[in-house]
Amino acid sequence: MTLNRKHAAVFLAVLGTTLLIAGGMSVLAQSSDSPDYTQATQLTDGDNMTQFNGSDGTGSAYYLNRTWESSSPEIRAIDPETGEVHVTWTKSDLSETVNDSTNNTWAYRANFTESHLADIPMDSGENKNVTLQMVHDATKSAENETVTNWTVTAENVEGRTTYRIGPTVAANDEIVTLDTDGFTIETFNLSLMQDDYAQFEQENVPINGSGSDVIIHYANETSVNALEQSTTDYDSGEWVKRTLVEAETSDGESIRVPAYKNELPDDVDAQSDTYALIDTSDNTIRTHAGDEFEDDTEIEAVGVRANDDALAYLQFYQSKFFGLSLGLESLNFTFDFGGLMSLTGGTGALLGSAVLFGRPESPFDEAS
């Protein structure tokens, strides 16, 4: 997706995203009860986790129990498509169930819920394989360690799609842009209004109609910093205007999606409205598909740009004064003041000019 395509590009807040539906209700909401692992389901190689929705309650609790010939084991949960390790259980995280040092036999149990694996990317309704790697002796170096790999399958529910900005995705500049925006006064080599931003773009995002959720998990340090910076000046329930989120409907309409910090305000309907929720406790942005996406099987395009005031002003200037769509990521402005100095930059340069010469009211100042 390019930002100057015929249909407006979509911005969804960085990070990571999940699409969820269950009986018309969002299934992303996680249980508040502490899981009872005495009722957990045991997993072994080849097993499935049915109705997977990333929750953390007793109904989503699992355990592994394995015999080892070492008293220093480790278990890793790996996405086989990217090779990224999502969870590591070291010996201190495991419960010893057998200790027979005479015969060099130990058994350890690992308890976990679906929430431990919630940031593994998967599409709505996808059967996603997950590798559980058993490291026999974690005291050995990586090149000398012996491992056994189990494969389990997460049967993801319909209406839940997740993305993760980890090392693999962060390196793909067609999906993620991690950069600094602002403007510089070249004559004095002075940089002003610099913002580290994280931009995520994805087309053809699978959903299951209205009520679905798209979740972006921010796992790359740069993207996490951008998301944190964007929410710093806002209270819970406030619209975070430094994070721009858009979603494109099947008829080509680009919807500006308000992104709220940690909780929804009272005037937002959690089921029928389209909104984004930034969870600062786990660095995620969840975009909820409202009635505009009823009966749709995908969102044409979604995008998020975290931590960039300037882009909001730029889009407003484009529509108000230029009347055309420009490629936002390739824009470069130069303002020359009679040879005394010049301002250059991307979206921040335009914001800089607005600060110097005044700007019209931002559309983001208006209530949604």
C-alpha positions as CSV (number, residue, x, y, z in Angstrom):
1,M,0.0,0.0,0.0
2,T,1.4,3.4,-0.9
3,L,0.3,6.5,0.8
4,N,-0.7,8.2,-2.4
5,R,-2.9,5.4,-3.8
6,K,-6.3,6.2,-5.3
7,H,-8.1,5.1,-2.1
8,A,-6.8,6.8,1.1
9,A,-4.2,4.9,3.0
10,V,-5.0,3.5,6.3
11,F,-3.1,4.2,9.5
12,L,-3.5,1.9,12.6
13,A,-1.5,2.7,15.7
14,V,1.8,0.9,16.1
15,L,2.4,-2.5,16.9
16,G,1.2,-4.6,16.7
17,T,-3.2,-5.8,15.9
18,T,-5.8,-8.5,16.5
19,L,-9.2,-9.0,15.0
20,L,-11.7,-10.8,17.2
21,I,-15.4,-11.9,17.1
22,A,-17.3,-14.4,19.1
23,G,-21.1,-14.5,18.9
24,G,-21.1,-10.8,17.9
25,M,-19.0,-9.9,20.9
26,S,-15.3,-9.0,20.8
27,V,-13.3,-12.0,22.1
28,L,-10.2,-10.0,22.8
29,A,-11.4,-9.1,26.3
30,Q,-9.4,-11.2,28.6
31,S,-10.6,-12.9,31.7
32,S,-9.8,-11.1,35.0
33,D,-9.7,-14.3,37.1
34,S,-6.3,-15.9,37.9
35,P,-6.1,-19.2,36.0
36,D,-6.5,-22.4,38.0
37,Y,-3.8,-24.6,36.6
38,T,-5.2,-27.7,38.3
39,Q,-7.9,-27.5,35.6
40,A,-5.4,-26.8,32.8
41,T,-5.3,-28.9,29.6
42,Q,-2.1,-30.9,29.0
43,L,-0.4,-30.3,25.6
44,T,1.9,-32.7,23.9
45,D,3.4,-32.8,20.4
46,G,0.7,-32.6,17.7
47,D,-2.1,-31.2,19.9
48,N,-4.5,-28.4,19.1
49,M,-5.6,-25.4,21.2
50,T,-9.2,-25.0,20.1
51,Q,-11.1,-21.7,20.1
52,F,-7.8,-19.8,20.6
53,N,-8.4,-16.1,21.4
54,G,-5.4,-15.0,23.4
55,S,-7.2,-14.9,26.8
56,D,-5.7,-15.6,30.2
57,G,-8.5,-17.3,32.2
58,T,-8.8,-20.8,33.5
59,G,-10.5,-22.0,30.3
60,S,-7.4,-21.0,28.3
61,A,-4.9,-22.6,30.6
62,Y,-2.5,-25.3,29.4
63,Y,0.6,-27.1,30.8
64,L,3.5,-29.1,29.5
65,N,5.0,-31.9,31.6
66,R,8.2,-33.5,30.3
67,T,11.0,-35.8,31.5
68,W,14.6,-34.6,31.0
69,E,18.0,-36.0,31.5
70,S,19.2,-32.6,32.8
71,S,18.2,-30.4,35.7
72,S,18.7,-27.2,33.7
73,P,16.0,-27.3,31.0
74,E,14.4,-24.4,29.1
75,I,11.3,-24.2,26.9
76,R,10.8,-21.7,24.1
77,A,7.6,-20.8,22.1
78,I,8.7,-19.9,18.5
79,D,6.8,-18.7,15.5
80,P,8.1,-21.1,12.8
81,E,7.3,-18.6,10.0
82,T,9.7,-16.0,11.4
83,G,11.9,-18.0,13.8
84,E,11.2,-15.3,16.4
85,V,11.1,-16.5,20.1
86,H,7.9,-15.2,21.7
87,V,8.2,-16.7,25.2
88,T,11.0,-18.3,27.1
89,W,10.4,-20.4,30.2
90,T,13.7,-20.9,32.1
91,K,14.2,-23.3,34.9
92,S,12.9,-20.8,37.5
93,D,9.6,-20.6,35.6
94,L,9.1,-24.4,35.7
95,S,7.8,-26.6,38.5
96,E,9.9,-29.7,39.2
97,T,7.7,-32.8,39.4
98,V,10.4,-35.5,39.5
99,N,13.9,-35.4,40.9
100,D,15.8,-38.7,40.4
101,S,19.4,-37.6,40.2
102,T,20.6,-41.2,40.7
103,N,19.2,-42.1,37.3
104,N,19.7,-38.6,35.8
105,T,16.0,-38.1,35.4
106,W,14.0,-35.0,36.1
107,A,10.6,-33.9,35.1
108,Y,9.4,-30.3,34.9
109,R,6.0,-28.7,34.3
110,A,5.3,-25.4,32.5
111,N,2.0,-23.6,33.1
112,F,0.8,-21.0,30.7
113,T,-2.4,-19.5,29.2
114,E,-3.2,-18.4,25.6
115,S,-2.2,-14.8,26.6
116,H,1.4,-15.9,26.6
117,L,1.1,-16.7,22.9
118,A,-1.2,-13.8,22.0
119,D,1.4,-11.8,20.1
120,I,2.1,-14.6,17.6
121,P,0.8,-13.2,14.3
122,M,-2.2,-15.1,12.9
123,D,-5.2,-14.3,10.7
124,S,-8.9,-14.5,11.5
125,G,-9.8,-18.2,11.7
126,E,-6.3,-19.4,10.9
127,N,-4.9,-22.7,12.2
128,K,-1.5,-21.4,13.3
129,N,1.4,-23.8,14.1
130,V,3.6,-22.9,17.1
131,T,6.9,-24.6,17.8
132,L,7.5,-25.5,21.5
133,Q,11.3,-26.0,21.6
134,M,12.6,-28.1,24.5
135,V,16.2,-27.2,25.4
136,H,17.7,-30.2,27.2
137,D,20.5,-28.3,29.0
138,A,20.3,-24.5,28.9
139,T,23.8,-24.1,30.5
140,K,25.3,-25.1,27.2
141,S,26.1,-22.6,24.4
142,A,23.6,-22.3,21.6
143,E,25.9,-24.2,19.1
144,N,26.2,-27.1,21.6
145,E,22.7,-27.3,22.9
146,T,20.4,-30.2,22.1
147,V,16.7,-29.5,21.5
148,T,13.5,-31.4,20.8
149,N,10.7,-29.5,18.9
150,W,7.0,-30.1,19.4
151,T,4.4,-28.6,17.2
152,V,1.0,-27.5,18.5
153,T,-1.7,-25.7,16.6
154,A,-3.6,-22.6,17.7
155,E,-7.1,-22.7,16.1
156,N,-7.6,-19.0,16.0
157,V,-11.2,-17.8,16.4
158,E,-13.0,-16.0,13.5
159,G,-12.7,-12.2,13.7
160,R,-9.3,-12.1,15.4
161,T,-6.2,-11.0,13.5
162,T,-2.9,-10.2,15.1
163,Y,0.3,-8.6,13.9
164,R,3.7,-8.1,15.7
165,I,6.3,-5.5,15.0
166,G,9.3,-7.7,15.9
167,P,12.6,-7.9,14.1
168,T,11.2,-9.6,11.0
169,V,8.4,-7.2,10.3
170,A,10.4,-4.1,11.4
171,A,12.9,-5.0,8.7
172,N,10.2,-5.0,6.0
173,D,9.9,-1.4,4.8
174,E,6.8,-2.2,2.8
175,I,4.9,-2.8,6.1
176,V,6.8,-0.8,8.8
177,T,8.6,2.5,8.8
178,L,10.6,3.5,11.8
179,D,12.0,7.0,11.4
180,T,12.4,10.5,12.7
181,D,10.3,13.4,11.4
182,G,10.5,17.1,11.9
183,F,12.3,20.0,10.2
184,T,15.8,21.5,10.1
185,I,17.2,25.0,9.7
186,E,20.0,24.0,7.3
187,T,21.9,27.3,7.5
188,F,22.5,26.8,11.2
189,N,22.4,22.9,11.1
190,L,19.6,23.0,13.6
191,S,16.9,20.3,14.0
192,L,13.6,21.2,15.6
193,M,10.4,19.3,16.4
194,Q,11.9,15.9,15.8
195,D,9.6,13.0,16.5
196,D,10.5,9.3,16.4
197,Y,7.5,7.7,14.8
198,A,6.4,4.1,14.0
199,Q,4.2,3.6,10.9
200,F,2.5,0.3,10.2
201,E,0.6,-0.4,6.9
202,Q,-1.2,-3.6,5.8
203,E,-3.7,-4.3,3.0
204,N,-6.4,-7.0,2.9
205,V,-6.6,-7.6,6.6
206,P,-8.9,-10.6,7.3
207,I,-11.9,-10.0,9.6
208,N,-15.3,-11.5,10.2
209,G,-17.6,-8.6,9.9
210,S,-18.4,-6.0,12.5
211,G,-17.3,-6.8,16.0
212,S,-13.9,-8.0,14.8
213,D,-10.6,-6.8,16.3
214,V,-7.2,-6.1,14.7
215,I,-4.3,-6.1,17.2
216,I,-0.8,-4.8,16.6
217,H,1.8,-5.8,19.1
218,Y,4.8,-3.4,19.4
219,A,7.9,-5.6,20.2
220,N,10.6,-3.6,18.5
221,E,12.3,-1.1,20.9
222,T,12.0,1.8,18.4
223,S,8.3,1.2,17.9
224,V,7.6,0.7,21.6
225,N,9.3,4.1,22.3
226,A,7.3,5.8,19.7
227,L,4.0,4.4,21.0
228,E,5.0,5.3,24.6
229,Q,5.9,8.9,23.6
230,S,2.6,9.3,21.8
231,T,0.5,8.6,24.9
232,T,2.6,10.4,27.5
233,D,0.5,13.6,27.6
234,Y,-2.8,11.8,27.7
235,D,-5.0,10.4,30.5
236,S,-6.8,7.1,30.3
237,G,-9.9,7.4,28.1
238,E,-8.6,10.3,26.1
239,W,-8.2,10.3,22.4
240,V,-4.5,10.1,21.7
241,K,-4.1,12.5,18.8
242,R,-0.5,11.8,18.3
243,T,-1.3,8.4,17.0
244,L,-3.2,8.3,13.7
245,V,-5.3,5.3,12.8
246,E,-7.3,4.8,9.6
247,A,-9.1,1.9,8.1
248,E,-10.4,1.5,4.6
249,T,-13.8,0.0,3.9
250,S,-14.7,-2.3,1.0
251,D,-16.2,0.6,-0.9
252,G,-13.0,2.6,-0.7
253,E,-14.0,4.9,2.2
254,S,-11.1,5.8,4.4
255,I,-12.2,6.1,8.1
256,R,-10.3,8.2,10.6
257,V,-10.3,6.0,13.7
258,P,-10.0,7.6,17.1
259,A,-7.4,5.9,19.3
260,Y,-8.1,6.0,23.0
261,K,-5.6,5.4,25.9
262,N,-6.3,2.2,28.0
263,E,-10.1,2.6,28.2
264,L,-13.0,3.9,26.2
265,P,-14.9,7.1,27.0
266,D,-18.5,6.8,28.0
267,D,-19.8,8.0,24.7
268,V,-18.2,5.2,22.7
269,D,-20.2,2.0,22.1
270,A,-17.7,-0.9,22.5
271,Q,-19.6,-3.1,20.1
272,S,-21.0,-1.0,17.3
273,D,-18.5,1.9,17.0
274,T,-15.2,1.7,15.1
275,Y,-12.3,2.7,17.4
276,A,-8.7,1.9,18.4
277,L,-7.6,1.2,22.0
278,I,-4.0,1.6,23.0
279,D,-3.0,-0.6,25.9
280,T,0.1,0.9,27.5
281,S,0.6,-2.2,29.8
282,D,1.4,-4.5,26.9
283,N,2.2,-2.0,24.1
284,T,-0.6,-3.0,21.8
285,I,-3.1,-1.2,19.6
286,R,-6.4,-2.9,19.1
287,T,-8.6,-1.6,16.3
288,H,-12.3,-2.6,16.6
289,A,-14.4,-2.9,13.4
290,G,-17.8,-1.4,14.0
291,D,-21.0,-1.3,12.0
292,E,-19.2,0.1,8.9
293,F,-17.7,-3.3,8.4
294,E,-20.8,-5.4,8.8
295,D,-20.6,-8.5,6.6
296,D,-17.1,-7.7,5.4
297,T,-14.5,-10.4,5.3
298,E,-11.6,-8.0,5.3
299,I,-10.5,-4.5,5.9
300,E,-9.1,-3.2,2.5
301,A,-6.2,-1.5,4.3
302,V,-5.2,-0.6,7.8
303,G,-2.5,1.7,9.0
304,V,-1.1,3.3,12.1
305,R,1.3,6.1,12.6
306,A,2.3,6.5,16.2
307,N,3.8,9.7,17.6
308,D,3.4,12.3,14.8
309,D,1.4,15.5,15.3
310,A,2.7,16.9,12.0
311,L,1.1,14.3,9.8
312,A,-2.4,15.3,11.1
313,Y,-1.7,18.9,10.1
314,L,-0.3,17.9,6.8
315,Q,-3.3,15.8,5.8
316,F,-5.5,18.8,6.8
317,Y,-3.5,21.2,4.7
318,Q,-3.6,18.8,1.7
319,S,-7.3,18.5,1.7
320,K,-8.0,22.2,2.5
321,F,-5.5,24.0,0.2
322,F,-4.1,21.5,-2.3
323,G,-7.2,19.4,-3.0
324,L,-5.2,16.3,-3.9
325,S,-3.6,13.3,-2.3
326,L,0.1,13.3,-1.9
327,G,2.6,10.5,-1.0
328,L,3.1,11.3,2.6
329,E,6.2,9.3,3.2
330,S,8.0,10.8,0.2
331,L,7.0,14.5,0.8
332,N,9.9,16.9,1.3
333,F,9.4,20.6,1.8
334,T,11.9,23.4,1.5
335,F,11.1,27.0,2.6
336,D,13.7,29.6,1.6
337,F,13.7,32.9,3.4
338,G,15.6,35.2,1.0
339,G,18.8,33.2,1.3
340,L,19.0,33.8,5.1
341,M,17.9,30.3,6.0
342,S,15.9,27.5,4.7
343,L,13.6,24.9,6.4
344,T,13.6,21.4,5.0
345,G,11.9,18.2,6.1
346,G,8.9,15.9,5.7
347,T,5.6,16.4,7.4
348,G,7.4,18.1,10.3
349,A,8.5,20.9,7.9
350,L,5.0,21.7,7.1
351,L,4.1,21.8,10.8
352,G,7.1,24.0,11.3
353,S,5.8,26.5,8.8
354,A,2.4,26.4,10.5
355,V,4.0,27.2,13.8
356,L,6.0,30.2,12.2
357,F,3.1,31.6,10.2
358,G,0.0,30.3,11.9
359,R,-2.2,27.3,11.0
360,P,-5.9,26.6,10.6
361,E,-7.5,24.6,13.4
362,S,-6.5,21.0,13.1
363,P,-9.4,18.6,12.4
364,F,-8.0,16.6,15.3
365,D,-9.0,19.4,17.6
366,E,-12.7,18.7,16.8
367,A,-14.7,16.1,18.7
368,S,-15.3,12.9,16.8
